[in-house]
Amino acid sequence: MTLEDFKQSLAGPTPPAGIKGVLTGLWWDAKGNWGRAHECAQEDPSSAGSWVHAYLHRKEGDDSNAAYWYGRAHQAVCREPLESEWVNIVRTLLAQSE
């Protein structure tokens, strides 16, 4: 799946078949369901789950919690716009799932 395919899937009511885990969380985040996105991040103990968790807490405005999760993800604390970070995470995770 490409980034554009992923973005186009946001027009639908449910995540597309074939995506799972934190990508599903990012899909729910883009649909405005932070709680469901956070649940997906919490269920994934990997560094990808921690990265999405960090992004979500940053979006929430909880910078200290976000910094903790960035550390768990082995990522620098992000300072770019949230939309850019979302695209970067989705693009990275899609590439890893190929």
MMTF fields as JSON, N, C-alpha, C and O atoms, coordinates in Angstrom:
{
  "mmtfVersion": "1.0.0",
  "mmtfProducer": "UNKNOWN",
  "numBonds": 391,
  "numAtoms": 392,
  "numGroups": 98,
  "numChains": 1,
  "numModels": 1,
  "chainsPerModel": [1],
  "groupsPerChain": [98],
  "chainIdList": ["A"],
  "bondAtomList": [4, 2, 8, 6, 12, 10, 16, 14, 20, 18, 24, 22, 28, 26, 32, 30, 36, 34, 40, 38, 44, 42, 48, 46, 52, 50, 56, 54, 60, 58, 64, 62, 68, 66, 72, 70, 76, 74, 80, 78, 84, 82, 88, 86, 92, 90, 96, 94, 100, 98, 104, 102, 108, 106, 112, 110, 116, 114, 120, 118, 124, 122, 128, 126, 132, 130, 136, 134, 140, 138, 144, 142, 148, 146, 152, 150, 156, 154, 160, 158, 164, 162, 168, 166, 172, 170, 176, 174, 180, 178, 184, 182, 188, 186, 192, 190, 196, 194, 200, 198, 204, 202, 208, 206, 212, 210, 216, 214, 220, 218, 224, 222, 228, 226, 232, 230, 236, 234, 240, 238, 244, 242, 248, 246, 252, 250, 256, 254, 260, 258, 264, 262, 268, 266, 272, 270, 276, 274, 280, 278, 284, 282, 288, 286, 292, 290, 296, 294, 300, 298, 304, 302, 308, 306, 312, 310, 316, 314, 320, 318, 324, 322, 328, 326, 332, 330, 336, 334, 340, 338, 344, 342, 348, 346, 352, 350, 356, 354, 360, 358, 364, 362, 368, 366, 372, 370, 376, 374, 380, 378, 384, 382, 388, 386],
  "bondOrderList": [1, 1, 1, 1, 1, 1, 1, 1, 1, 1, 1, 1, 1, 1, 1, 1, 1, 1, 1, 1, 1, 1, 1, 1, 1, 1, 1, 1, 1, 1, 1, 1, 1, 1, 1, 1, 1, 1, 1, 1, 1, 1, 1, 1, 1, 1, 1, 1, 1, 1, 1, 1, 1, 1, 1, 1, 1, 1, 1, 1, 1, 1, 1, 1, 1, 1, 1, 1, 1, 1, 1, 1, 1, 1, 1, 1, 1, 1, 1, 1, 1, 1, 1, 1, 1, 1, 1, 1, 1, 1, 1, 1, 1, 1, 1, 1, 1],
  "groupList": [{"groupName": "MET", "atomNameList": ["N", "CA", "C", "O"], "elementList": ["N", "C", "C", "O"], "formalChargeList": [0, 0, 0, 0], "bondAtomList": [1, 0, 2, 1, 3, 2], "bondOrderList": [1, 1, 2], "singleLetterCode": "M", "chemCompType": "L-PEPTIDE LINKING"}, {"groupName": "THR", "atomNameList": ["N", "CA", "C", "O"], "elementList": ["N", "C", "C", "O"], "formalChargeList": [0, 0, 0, 0], "bondAtomList": [1, 0, 2, 1, 3, 2], "bondOrderList": [1, 1, 2], "singleLetterCode": "T", "chemCompType": "L-PEPTIDE LINKING"}, {"groupName": "LEU", "atomNameList": ["N", "CA", "C", "O"], "elementList": ["N", "C", "C", "O"], "formalChargeList": [0, 0, 0, 0], "bondAtomList": [1, 0, 2, 1, 3, 2], "bondOrderList": [1, 1, 2], "singleLetterCode": "L", "chemCompType": "L-PEPTIDE LINKING"}, {"groupName": "GLU", "atomNameList": ["N", "CA", "C", "O"], "elementList": ["N", "C", "C", "O"], "formalChargeList": [0, 0, 0, 0], "bondAtomList": [1, 0, 2, 1, 3, 2], "bondOrderList": [1, 1, 2], "singleLetterCode": "E", "chemCompType": "L-PEPTIDE LINKING"}, {"groupName": "ASP", "atomNameList": ["N", "CA", "C", "O"], "elementList": ["N", "C", "C", "O"], "formalChargeList": [0, 0, 0, 0], "bondAtomList": [1, 0, 2, 1, 3, 2], "bondOrderList": [1, 1, 2], "singleLetterCode": "D", "chemCompType": "L-PEPTIDE LINKING"}, {"groupName": "PHE", "atomNameList": ["N", "CA", "C", "O"], "elementList": ["N", "C", "C", "O"], "formalChargeList": [0, 0, 0, 0], "bondAtomList": [1, 0, 2, 1, 3, 2], "bondOrderList": [1, 1, 2], "singleLetterCode": "F", "chemCompType": "L-PEPTIDE LINKING"}, {"groupName": "LYS", "atomNameList": ["N", "CA", "C", "O"], "elementList": ["N", "C", "C", "O"], "formalChargeList": [0, 0, 0, 0], "bondAtomList": [1, 0, 2, 1, 3, 2], "bondOrderList": [1, 1, 2], "singleLetterCode": "K", "chemCompType": "L-PEPTIDE LINKING"}, {"groupName": "GLN", "atomNameList": ["N", "CA", "C", "O"], "elementList": ["N", "C", "C", "O"], "formalChargeList": [0, 0, 0, 0], "bondAtomList": [1, 0, 2, 1, 3, 2], "bondOrderList": [1, 1, 2], "singleLetterCode": "Q", "chemCompType": "L-PEPTIDE LINKING"}, {"groupName": "SER", "atomNameList": ["N", "CA", "C", "O"], "elementList": ["N", "C", "C", "O"], "formalChargeList": [0, 0, 0, 0], "bondAtomList": [1, 0, 2, 1, 3, 2], "bondOrderList": [1, 1, 2], "singleLetterCode": "S", "chemCompType": "L-PEPTIDE LINKING"}, {"groupName": "ALA", "atomNameList": ["N", "CA", "C", "O"], "elementList": ["N", "C", "C", "O"], "formalChargeList": [0, 0, 0, 0], "bondAtomList": [1, 0, 2, 1, 3, 2], "bondOrderList": [1, 1, 2], "singleLetterCode": "A", "chemCompType": "L-PEPTIDE LINKING"}, {"groupName": "GLY", "atomNameList": ["N", "CA", "C", "O"], "elementList": ["N", "C", "C", "O"], "formalChargeList": [0, 0, 0, 0], "bondAtomList": [1, 0, 2, 1, 3, 2], "bondOrderList": [1, 1, 2], "singleLetterCode": "G", "chemCompType": "PEPTIDE LINKING"}, {"groupName": "PRO", "atomNameList": ["N", "CA", "C", "O"], "elementList": ["N", "C", "C", "O"], "formalChargeList": [0, 0, 0, 0], "bondAtomList": [1, 0, 2, 1, 3, 2], "bondOrderList": [1, 1, 2], "singleLetterCode": "P", "chemCompType": "L-PEPTIDE LINKING"}, {"groupName": "ILE", "atomNameList": ["N", "CA", "C", "O"], "elementList": ["N", "C", "C", "O"], "formalChargeList": [0, 0, 0, 0], "bondAtomList": [1, 0, 2, 1, 3, 2], "bondOrderList": [1, 1, 2], "singleLetterCode": "I", "chemCompType": "L-PEPTIDE LINKING"}, {"groupName": "VAL", "atomNameList": ["N", "CA", "C", "O"], "elementList": ["N", "C", "C", "O"], "formalChargeList": [0, 0, 0, 0], "bondAtomList": [1, 0, 2, 1, 3, 2], "bondOrderList": [1, 1, 2], "singleLetterCode": "V", "chemCompType": "L-PEPTIDE LINKING"}, {"groupName": "TRP", "atomNameList": ["N", "CA", "C", "O"], "elementList": ["N", "C", "C", "O"], "formalChargeList": [0, 0, 0, 0], "bondAtomList": [1, 0, 2, 1, 3, 2], "bondOrderList": [1, 1, 2], "singleLetterCode": "W", "chemCompType": "L-PEPTIDE LINKING"}, {"groupName": "ASN", "atomNameList": ["N", "CA", "C", "O"], "elementList": ["N", "C", "C", "O"], "formalChargeList": [0, 0, 0, 0], "bondAtomList": [1, 0, 2, 1, 3, 2], "bondOrderList": [1, 1, 2], "singleLetterCode": "N", "chemCompType": "L-PEPTIDE LINKING"}, {"groupName": "ARG", "atomNameList": ["N", "CA", "C", "O"], "elementList": ["N", "C", "C", "O"], "formalChargeList": [0, 0, 0, 0], "bondAtomList": [1, 0, 2, 1, 3, 2], "bondOrderList": [1, 1, 2], "singleLetterCode": "R", "chemCompType": "L-PEPTIDE LINKING"}, {"groupName": "HIS", "atomNameList": ["N", "CA", "C", "O"], "elementList": ["N", "C", "C", "O"], "formalChargeList": [0, 0, 0, 0], "bondAtomList": [1, 0, 2, 1, 3, 2], "bondOrderList": [1, 1, 2], "singleLetterCode": "H", "chemCompType": "L-PEPTIDE LINKING"}, {"groupName": "CYS", "atomNameList": ["N", "CA", "C", "O"], "elementList": ["N", "C", "C", "O"], "formalChargeList": [0, 0, 0, 0], "bondAtomList": [1, 0, 2, 1, 3, 2], "bondOrderList": [1, 1, 2], "singleLetterCode": "C", "chemCompType": "L-PEPTIDE LINKING"}, {"groupName": "TYR", "atomNameList": ["N", "CA", "C", "O"], "elementList": ["N", "C", "C", "O"], "formalChargeList": [0, 0, 0, 0], "bondAtomList": [1, 0, 2, 1, 3, 2], "bondOrderList": [1, 1, 2], "singleLetterCode": "Y", "chemCompType": "L-PEPTIDE LINKING"}],
  "groupTypeList": [0, 1, 2, 3, 4, 5, 6, 7, 8, 2, 9, 10, 11, 1, 11, 11, 9, 10, 12, 6, 10, 13, 2, 1, 10, 2, 14, 14, 4, 9, 6, 10, 15, 14, 10, 16, 9, 17, 3, 18, 9, 7, 3, 4, 11, 8, 8, 9, 10, 8, 14, 13, 17, 9, 19, 2, 17, 16, 6, 3, 10, 4, 4, 8, 15, 9, 9, 19, 14, 19, 10, 16, 9, 17, 7, 9, 13, 18, 16, 3, 11, 2, 3, 8, 3, 14, 13, 15, 12, 13, 16, 1, 2, 2, 9, 7, 8, 3],
  "groupIdList": [1, 2, 3, 4, 5, 6, 7, 8, 9, 10, 11, 12, 13, 14, 15, 16, 17, 18, 19, 20, 21, 22, 23, 24, 25, 26, 27, 28, 29, 30, 31, 32, 33, 34, 35, 36, 37, 38, 39, 40, 41, 42, 43, 44, 45, 46, 47, 48, 49, 50, 51, 52, 53, 54, 55, 56, 57, 58, 59, 60, 61, 62, 63, 64, 65, 66, 67, 68, 69, 70, 71, 72, 73, 74, 75, 76, 77, 78, 79, 80, 81, 82, 83, 84, 85, 86, 87, 88, 89, 90, 91, 92, 93, 94, 95, 96, 97, 98],
  "secStructList": [7, 7, 2, 2, 2, 2, 2, 2, 4, 4, 4, 1, 1, 1, 7, 7, 6, 6, 7, 7, 6, 2, 2, 2, 2, 2, 2, 2, 2, 2, 6, 6, 7, 2, 2, 2, 2, 2, 2, 2, 2, 2, 6, 7, 7, 1, 2, 2, 2, 2, 2, 2, 2, 2, 2, 2, 2, 2, 2, 2, 6, 7, 2, 2, 2, 2, 2, 2, 2, 2, 2, 2, 2, 6, 7, 7, 7, 7, 7, 1, 7, 2, 2, 2, 2, 2, 2, 2, 2, 2, 2, 2, 2, 2, 2, 2, 6, 7],
  "xCoordList": [0.84, 0.0, 0.884, 1.891, 0.513, 1.257, 0.653, -0.436, 1.372, 0.866, -0.44, -1.386, -0.49, -1.714, -2.88, -4.004, -2.624, -3.673, -4.184, -5.387, -3.248, -3.598, -4.478, -5.505, -4.069, -4.848, -6.235, -7.223, -6.312, -7.606, -8.53, -9.75, -7.952, -8.769, -9.499, -10.453, -9.051, -9.69, -11.116, -11.877, -11.48, -12.85, -13.823, -15.031, -13.305, -14.146, -14.434, -13.831, -15.364, -15.757, -14.863, -14.901, -14.065, -13.195, -11.82, -11.677, -10.803, -9.455, -9.437, -10.197, -8.583, -8.512, -7.962, -7.166, -8.399, -7.857, -6.361, -5.908, -5.625, -4.199, -3.352, -2.143, -3.956, -3.153, -3.489, -4.589, -2.526, -2.75, -1.936, -1.115, -2.177, -1.393, -1.421, -2.475, -0.227, -0.137, -0.518, -0.898, -0.426, -0.932, -2.442, -2.978, -3.114, -4.546, -4.768, -5.707, -3.904, -4.003, -3.843, -4.576, -2.892, -2.704, -3.886, -4.229, -4.51, -5.713, -6.819, -7.465, -7.032, -8.061, -7.729, -8.627, -6.458, -6.066, -6.475, -7.021, -6.209, -6.558, -8.068, -8.532, -8.827, -10.292, -10.82, -12.028, -9.91, -10.317, -10.635, -11.212, -10.269, -10.555, -9.249, -8.636, -8.838, -7.587, -7.611, -6.611, -8.721, -8.814, -8.559, -7.81, -9.176, -8.98, -7.539, -6.944, -6.993, -5.597, -4.672, -3.729, -4.939, -4.118, -4.194, -3.18, -5.364, -5.514, -4.612, -3.952, -4.589, -3.74, -2.267, -1.513, -1.855, -0.457, -0.109, 0.973, -1.004, -0.75, -0.624, 0.075, -1.294, -1.269, 0.006, 0.246, 0.823, 2.026, 3.268, 3.6, 3.966, 5.136, 6.416, 7.466, 6.33, 7.519, 7.913, 7.201, 9.054, 9.477, 8.508, 8.324, 7.89, 6.881, 5.688, 5.165, 5.258, 4.158, 4.512, 3.681, 5.755, 6.211, 6.271, 5.962, 6.667, 6.746, 5.363, 5.174, 4.406, 3.033, 2.482, 1.781, 2.798, 2.37, 2.922, 2.21, 4.191, 4.813, 4.099, 3.762, 3.875, 3.177, 1.806, 1.426, 1.073, -0.279, -0.253, -1.099, 0.709, 0.794, 1.263, 0.855, 2.109, 2.506, 1.285, 1.081, 0.487, -0.73, -1.682, -2.351, -1.735, -2.594, -2.097, -2.859, -0.812, -0.228, 0.506, 0.913, 0.678, 1.379, 2.844, 3.258, 3.61, 4.983, 5.902, 6.77, 5.747, 6.643, 6.367, 7.302, 5.105, 4.768, 5.243, 5.751, 5.073, 5.551, 7.06, 7.545, 7.802, 9.259, 9.655, 10.596, 8.939, 9.2, 9.037, 9.891, 7.948, 7.674, 8.63, 8.984, 9.049, 10.078, 11.348, 11.989, 11.704, 12.876, 12.72, 13.657, 11.55, 11.294, 11.356, 11.707, 11.009, 11.016, 12.389, 12.583, 13.344, 14.682, 14.578, 15.269, 13.702, 13.491, 13.756, 13.493, 14.273, 14.417, 13.022, 12.115, 12.865, 11.592, 11.337, 12.183, 10.177, 9.843, 9.427, 8.703, 9.885, 9.529, 8.822, 8.423, 8.666, 8.006, 6.494, 6.003, 5.75, 4.289, 3.728, 4.253, 2.665, 2.052, 1.696, 1.886, 1.185, 0.796, 1.998, 1.897, 3.132, 4.358, 4.851, 5.299, 4.767, 5.203, 4.298, 4.787, 2.995, 2.053, 2.437, 2.513, 2.676, 3.059, 4.36, 4.474, 5.335, 6.618, 6.459, 7.051, 5.667, 5.468, 4.731, 5.139, 3.651, 2.889, 3.787, 3.812, 4.516, 5.399, 6.423, 6.65, 7.029, 8.032, 7.417, 7.978, 6.283, 5.659, 5.12, 5.166, 4.616, 4.178, 5.36, 5.244, 6.498, 7.69, 8.177, 8.656, 8.05, 8.477, 7.537, 7.941, 6.292, 5.316, 5.335, 4.609, 6.15, 6.205, 6.919, 7.058],
  "yCoordList": [-1.177, 0.0, 1.239, 1.29, 2.214, 3.477, 4.467, 4.252, 5.537, 6.605, 7.156, 7.41, 7.338, 7.866, 6.897, 7.323, 5.592, 4.595, 4.698, 4.649, 4.84, 4.948, 6.175, 6.093, 7.303, 8.534, 8.403, 8.869, 7.781, 7.604, 6.699, 6.854, 5.753, 4.848, 5.574, 5.044, 6.779, 7.555, 7.963, 8.371, 7.858, 8.164, 7.074, 7.303, 5.903, 4.784, 4.796, 5.564, 3.937, 3.906, 3.056, 3.195, 2.183, 1.302, 1.234, 1.49, 0.882, 0.761, -0.272, -1.24, -0.066, -1.017, -2.367, -2.459, -3.396, -4.731, -4.698, -4.027, -5.411, -5.495, -4.598, -4.807, -3.595, -2.814, -3.314, -3.804, -3.18, -3.669, -2.857, -2.023, -3.115, -2.508, -0.997, -0.369, -0.429, 1.021, 1.763, 2.932, 1.119, 1.768, 1.967, 2.986, 0.995, 1.159, 2.329, 3.108, 2.443, 3.572, 4.907, 5.854, 4.989, 6.238, 6.518, 7.676, 5.463, 5.625, 6.243, 7.209, 5.673, 6.214, 7.645, 8.477, 7.932, 9.301, 10.273, 11.342, 9.901, 10.771, 10.95, 11.958, 9.99, 10.076, 10.861, 11.049, 11.318, 12.124, 11.329, 11.869, 10.052, 9.211, 8.953, 7.893, 9.944, 9.864, 8.68, 7.974, 8.452, 7.37, 6.003, 5.194, 5.759, 4.468, 4.335, 3.259, 5.444, 5.451, 5.127, 4.348, 5.72, 5.501, 4.049, 3.478, 3.445, 2.031, 1.161, 0.246, 1.448, 0.684, 0.839, -0.133, 2.051, 2.285, 1.553, 0.976, 1.566, 0.899, -0.615, -1.263, -1.171, -2.616, -3.103, -4.309, -2.189, -2.563, -2.204, -1.025, -3.215, -2.934, -2.622, -2.376, -2.633, -2.401, -0.925, -0.07, -0.649, 0.751, 1.528, 2.729, 0.859, 1.536, 1.951, 3.055, 1.068, 1.41, 2.586, 3.461, 2.606, 3.723, 5.023, 6.09, 4.936, 6.136, 6.725, 7.934, 5.885, 6.366, 6.893, 7.904, 6.214, 6.649, 8.054, 8.918, 8.263, 9.58, 10.647, 11.714, 10.356, 11.301, 11.66, 12.831, 10.664, 10.913, 11.769, 12.648, 11.522, 12.359, 13.765, 14.729, 13.884, 15.22, 15.95, 17.132, 15.245, 15.839, 16.264, 17.293, 15.475, 15.754, 16.974, 17.604, 17.299, 18.419, 18.001, 18.85, 16.702, 16.174, 15.936, 14.808, 17.019, 16.967, 16.086, 15.422, 16.055, 15.223, 13.739, 12.943, 13.365, 11.972, 11.614, 10.517, 12.541, 12.317, 12.086, 11.182, 12.893, 12.75, 11.368, 10.758, 10.879, 9.532, 8.5, 7.629, 8.591, 7.607, 7.751, 6.754, 8.972, 9.131, 8.393, 7.735, 8.505, 7.793, 6.286, 5.603, 5.76, 4.317, 3.883, 2.743, 4.81, 4.509, 4.719, 4.423, 5.231, 5.563, 6.616, 6.55, 7.574, 8.684, 9.994, 10.112, 10.967, 12.307, 12.911, 12.62, 13.746, 14.445, 15.27, 16.059, 15.08, 15.741, 17.188, 17.489, 18.063, 19.49, 19.957, 21.118, 19.067, 19.446, 19.481, 18.971, 20.073, 20.095, 18.676, 17.727, 18.556, 17.244, 16.537, 15.327, 17.276, 16.666, 16.051, 14.978, 16.734, 16.218, 14.973, 14.017, 14.989, 13.815, 12.621, 11.504, 12.843, 11.767, 11.132, 9.909, 11.967, 11.459, 10.667, 9.591, 11.191, 10.513, 9.143, 8.163, 9.074, 7.789, 6.814, 5.66, 7.27, 6.378, 5.868, 4.67, 6.757, 6.37, 5.327, 4.327, 5.561, 4.636, 3.267, 2.234, 3.265, 1.989, 1.228, -0.002, 1.948, 1.271, 0.61, -0.509, 1.303, 0.739, -0.507, -1.463, -0.483, -1.637, -2.825, -3.969, -2.561, -3.647, -4.318, -5.287, -3.817, -4.407, -5.736, -6.372],
  "zCoordList": [0.0, 0.0, 0.0, 0.706, -0.775, -0.825, 0.168, 0.7, 0.401, 1.256, 0.686, 1.43, -0.624, -1.248, -1.079, -0.812, -1.233, -0.993, 0.439, 0.692, 1.364, 2.774, 3.01, 3.685, 2.453, 2.611, 1.973, 2.541, 0.81, 0.143, 0.946, 0.899, 1.685, 2.489, 3.614, 4.184, 3.931, 4.992, 4.639, 5.516, 3.374, 2.959, 3.4, 3.453, 3.714, 4.126, 5.615, 6.366, 6.045, 7.451, 8.356, 9.578, 7.757, 8.539, 7.88, 6.684, 8.683, 8.114, 6.988, 7.016, 6.014, 4.904, 5.347, 6.282, 4.664, 4.913, 4.628, 3.702, 5.413, 5.161, 6.041, 6.14, 6.69, 7.637, 9.032, 9.289, 9.917, 11.271, 12.251, 11.868, 13.518, 14.581, 14.575, 14.471, 14.69, 14.833, 13.559, 13.625, 12.412, 11.199, 11.316, 10.879, 11.902, 12.152, 13.103, 12.937, 14.087, 15.015, 14.314, 14.6, 13.401, 12.659, 11.751, 11.509, 11.247, 10.43, 11.298, 10.892, 12.504, 13.4, 13.82, 13.944, 14.036, 14.381, 13.276, 13.551, 12.039, 10.914, 10.79, 10.255, 11.276, 11.262, 12.467, 12.608, 13.335, 14.477, 15.729, 16.672, 15.753, 16.911, 17.671, 17.537, 18.473, 19.211, 20.17, 20.296, 20.842, 21.818, 21.203, 21.75, 20.08, 19.409, 18.905, 18.969, 18.405, 17.956, 19.124, 18.978, 20.267, 21.456, 21.902, 22.304, 21.84, 22.179, 21.3, 21.793, 20.016, 19.086, 19.446, 19.411, 19.79, 20.157, 21.441, 21.549, 22.409, 23.679, 23.528, 24.307, 22.535, 22.333, 21.647, 21.582, 21.137, 20.4, 21.21, 21.339, 21.761, 22.593, 21.8, 22.392, 20.475, 19.647, 19.634, 20.161, 19.026, 18.891, 18.0, 18.193, 17.032, 16.196, 17.049, 16.897, 17.945, 18.846, 19.734, 19.981, 20.216, 21.048, 20.26, 20.791, 19.0, 18.16, 17.942, 18.071, 17.617, 17.433, 18.752, 18.777, 19.837, 21.166, 21.455, 21.966, 21.123, 21.323, 20.503, 21.016, 19.241, 18.365, 18.938, 18.959, 19.396, 19.911, 21.173, 21.338, 22.067, 23.267, 22.929, 23.575, 21.931, 21.465, 20.914, 21.19, 20.144, 19.578, 20.691, 20.59, 21.736, 22.884, 23.664, 24.398, 23.496, 24.224, 25.484, 26.278, 25.675, 26.84, 26.462, 26.195, 26.446, 25.947, 26.775, 26.209, 28.096, 28.902, 28.655, 28.575, 28.536, 28.229, 26.817, 26.584, 25.889, 24.523, 24.517, 23.836, 25.267, 25.312, 25.828, 25.32, 26.831, 27.339, 26.229, 26.063, 25.468, 24.415, 23.231, 22.601, 22.923, 21.885, 22.303, 21.484, 23.566, 24.066, 23.929, 23.516, 24.268, 24.132, 22.675, 22.369, 21.772, 20.337, 19.707, 18.528, 20.488, 19.968, 18.857, 17.84, 19.087, 18.149, 18.878, 20.075, 18.159, 18.725, 18.889, 18.111, 19.898, 20.077, 18.824, 18.402, 18.245, 16.985, 17.225, 18.175, 16.367, 16.441, 15.167, 15.071, 14.196, 12.946, 13.154, 14.16, 12.224, 12.363, 12.497, 11.914, 13.267, 13.493, 12.194, 12.073, 11.229, 9.952, 9.248, 8.652, 9.321, 8.693, 9.412, 8.779, 10.738, 11.477, 11.169, 11.001, 11.094, 10.765, 9.425, 9.311, 8.419, 7.096, 7.186, 6.599, 7.916, 8.05, 8.709, 8.257, 9.767, 10.449, 9.536, 9.403, 8.906, 8.014, 6.897, 6.619, 6.264, 5.155, 5.624, 4.942, 6.768, 7.306, 7.612, 7.246, 8.271, 8.653, 7.441, 7.408, 6.461, 5.229, 4.533, 4.033, 4.502, 3.859, 4.608, 3.997, 5.926, 6.724, 6.56, 6.766, 6.192, 6.098, 4.726, 4.504, 3.812, 2.456, 2.469, 1.424]
}
